[in-house]
Amino acid sequence: EMHQSNSPLSEKVIRVLLSRISEALKIMVTDSPSSKALKGRLEEMNQHLSIRVQGTISDSMALPSNDNHLVALNQGLKRLRGILLSEHS
């Protein structure tokens, strides 16, 4: 699994993904109001949304020199594409 800093994501894309997670957690808390774990995760996600997220796209971005990192980057981008396509279907 890749860390966020290894993926070429802008701050806006990261914010969209975090807000989608937050919305899903809100629905889950509504369905299970007695779950302390879900409430804790929702509070944690809201804290993440309240701080500035640093995107990783810059003019000096370069492809990884290691083939394994390049494959992981490609897989991460494919997952992101799948998430974004599911949002628009």
Disulfide bonds with the S-S distance in Angstrom:
none
